[in-house]
Amino acid sequence: MTIAVFGATGMVGSRVTKESRARGHRVLALSRKPANEDPDVTPVAVDVNDPRSVRQALAAPGSYGAADAVVLAVRTLPVDQDFLVGATRTVLDAAARLGARVLVVGGAGALRSPEEPGLLVADNPAYVPAELKSIAAAGVAQLRACQDRTDGDWAYLSPPALLEPGARTGRYRRGTDTMLTSTDGRSWISAEDLAVAAVDELEAPGSDRHFTVVHQGGEQWAPPADPRRRGEPEPVRPFGRLALSVRVPDTGLRGIVEA
Ligand SMILES: NC(=O)c1ccc[n+]([C@@H]2O[C@H](COP(=O)([O-])OP(=O)(O)OC[C@H]3O[C@@H](n4cnc5c(N)ncnc54)[C@H](OP(=O)(O)O)[C@@H]3O)[C@@H](O)[C@H]2O)c1
């Protein structure tokens, strides 16, 4: 397959790119400031806000054929819901013209709360405090933008509460639209294993348009501790609250916003 990855320089997109290449797929690595580290990856500078550029990039007039599948893994800091919804519509439109499948890597906020299925994680203060609500709500709006479409082939992958760089185990547990918890009691997965699930979905689409995945136990790996919590007693969090890793613009540094 030729897989177009929007956000290929990001935490998720870079791992989807690597996983896709490891399985022998061709990759169009799309972002505004593309990196060019792998000779087998074609970097393309494109602003996902620009419908014409997006159409051109997916049609891949170079040596590759048009994209067979598209992964959308973009975000802005601070969150911009209009950008996210607009970008999603633009990519869904362009992909539908080509008959390409789209996998949107969205937010955990769009999932149902495990203990209260009628309540979205985004609306549940047990997971999302007021200061993170706009981030979670943007993910919900992005899912709605997908669901509004009557045409096109898309799936929306909600990560668990915590998604951070880590180990590739090649294993994960898959669910539908309710937040999952790993056997260690936390809702988390490494970005590497999320990428495994993403490429699995492109290669063999599941039956659920909205699905989630979680770490499948076995080995010990813990996400980096939040330094703000040093010295504080660890609060009881049966499922783990939403944690959002953020990249500090133009520095490449990454931190965790956790409530
Ligand atoms: N627990 C959770 O729910 C959770 C946790 C983490 C991430 N996520 C989700 O996972 C997805 C990916 O997040 P991430 O952490 O990988 O993001 P990230 O590391 O911040 O990377 C964002 C990517 O988007 C690209 N981008 C931003 N604006 C763009 C534009 N106008 N046109 C083209 N590309 C643009 C950036 O590249 P350029 O700057 O070069 O354009 C970069 O490659 C997002 O939907 C995020 O919300 C969810």
Ligand as a Chemical Component Dictionary entry (heavy atoms), coordinates in Angstrom:
data_LIG
# 
_chem_comp.id                   LIG 
_chem_comp.type                 NON-POLYMER 
_chem_comp.pdbx_formal_charge   0 
_chem_comp.three_letter_code    LIG 
# 
loop_
_chem_comp_atom.comp_id 
_chem_comp_atom.atom_id 
_chem_comp_atom.alt_atom_id 
_chem_comp_atom.type_symbol 
_chem_comp_atom.charge 
_chem_comp_atom.model_Cartn_x 
_chem_comp_atom.model_Cartn_y 
_chem_comp_atom.model_Cartn_z 
_chem_comp_atom.pdbx_ordinal 
LIG N1  N1  N 0  -4.669 10.317 25.246 1  
LIG C1  C1  C 0  -5.049 10.942 24.136 2  
LIG O1  O1  O 0  -6.243 11.106 23.836 3  
LIG C2  C2  C 0  -4.003 11.439 23.184 4  
LIG C3  C3  C 0  -2.678 11.626 23.602 5  
LIG C4  C4  C 0  -1.749 12.093 22.659 6  
LIG C5  C5  C 0  -2.150 12.378 21.337 7  
LIG N2  N2  N 1  -3.451 12.187 20.982 8  
LIG C6  C6  C 0  -3.918 12.488 19.612 9  
LIG O2  O2  O 0  -3.098 11.867 18.650 10 
LIG C7  C7  C 0  -3.027 12.680 17.484 11 
LIG C8  C8  C 0  -1.567 12.959 17.147 12 
LIG O3  O3  O 0  -0.979 13.640 18.264 13 
LIG P1  P1  P 0  0.615  13.756 18.429 14 
LIG O4  O4  O 0  0.913  13.752 19.890 15 
LIG O5  O5  O -1 1.299  12.788 17.539 16 
LIG O6  O6  O 0  0.846  15.248 17.887 17 
LIG P2  P2  P 0  2.242  16.034 17.777 18 
LIG O7  O7  O 0  3.376  15.176 18.224 19 
LIG O8  O8  O 0  2.013  17.352 18.431 20 
LIG O9  O9  O 0  2.401  16.245 16.196 21 
LIG C9  C9  C 0  1.475  17.016 15.500 22 
LIG C10 C10 C 0  1.741  16.849 14.006 23 
LIG O10 O10 O 0  0.764  17.635 13.298 24 
LIG C11 C11 C 0  1.449  18.319 12.263 25 
LIG N3  N3  N 0  0.674  19.504 11.927 26 
LIG C12 C12 C 0  0.219  20.465 12.778 27 
LIG N4  N4  N 0  -0.428 21.406 12.081 28 
LIG C13 C13 C 0  -0.415 21.020 10.784 29 
LIG C14 C14 C 0  -0.915 21.590 9.578  30 
LIG N5  N5  N 0  -1.594 22.775 9.567  31 
LIG N6  N6  N 0  -0.714 20.931 8.411  32 
LIG C15 C15 C 0  -0.029 19.751 8.408  33 
LIG N7  N7  N 0  0.465  19.159 9.511  34 
LIG C16 C16 C 0  0.285  19.814 10.688 35 
LIG C17 C17 C 0  2.809  18.632 12.854 36 
LIG O11 O11 O 0  3.799  18.858 11.868 37 
LIG P3  P3  P 0  4.220  20.338 11.368 38 
LIG O12 O12 O 0  4.291  21.226 12.575 39 
LIG O13 O13 O 0  5.536  20.140 10.663 40 
LIG O14 O14 O 0  3.166  20.752 10.416 41 
LIG C18 C18 C 0  3.117  17.321 13.563 42 
LIG O15 O15 O 0  3.645  16.387 12.652 43 
LIG C19 C19 C 0  -3.828 13.952 17.791 44 
LIG O16 O16 O 0  -5.144 13.819 17.307 45 
LIG C20 C20 C 0  -3.849 13.968 19.315 46 
LIG O17 O17 O 0  -4.962 14.659 19.833 47 
LIG C21 C21 C 0  -4.386 11.730 21.868 48 
# 
loop_
_chem_comp_bond.comp_id 
_chem_comp_bond.atom_id_1 
_chem_comp_bond.atom_id_2 
_chem_comp_bond.value_order 
_chem_comp_bond.pdbx_ordinal 
LIG N1  C1  SING 1  
LIG C1  O1  DOUB 2  
LIG C1  C2  SING 3  
LIG C2  C3  SING 4  
LIG C2  C21 DOUB 5  
LIG C3  C4  DOUB 6  
LIG C4  C5  SING 7  
LIG C5  N2  DOUB 8  
LIG N2  C6  SING 9  
LIG N2  C21 SING 10 
LIG C6  O2  SING 11 
LIG C6  C20 SING 12 
LIG O2  C7  SING 13 
LIG C7  C8  SING 14 
LIG C7  C19 SING 15 
LIG C8  O3  SING 16 
LIG O3  P1  SING 17 
LIG P1  O4  DOUB 18 
LIG P1  O5  SING 19 
LIG P1  O6  SING 20 
LIG O6  P2  SING 21 
LIG P2  O7  DOUB 22 
LIG P2  O8  SING 23 
LIG P2  O9  SING 24 
LIG O9  C9  SING 25 
LIG C9  C10 SING 26 
LIG C10 O10 SING 27 
LIG C10 C18 SING 28 
LIG O10 C11 SING 29 
LIG C11 N3  SING 30 
LIG C11 C17 SING 31 
LIG N3  C12 SING 32 
LIG N3  C16 SING 33 
LIG C12 N4  DOUB 34 
LIG N4  C13 SING 35 
LIG C13 C14 SING 36 
LIG C13 C16 DOUB 37 
LIG C14 N5  SING 38 
LIG C14 N6  DOUB 39 
LIG N6  C15 SING 40 
LIG C15 N7  DOUB 41 
LIG N7  C16 SING 42 
LIG C17 O11 SING 43 
LIG C17 C18 SING 44 
LIG O11 P3  SING 45 
LIG P3  O12 DOUB 46 
LIG P3  O13 SING 47 
LIG P3  O14 SING 48 
LIG C18 O15 SING 49 
LIG C19 O16 SING 50 
LIG C19 C20 SING 51 
LIG C20 O17 SING 52 
# 
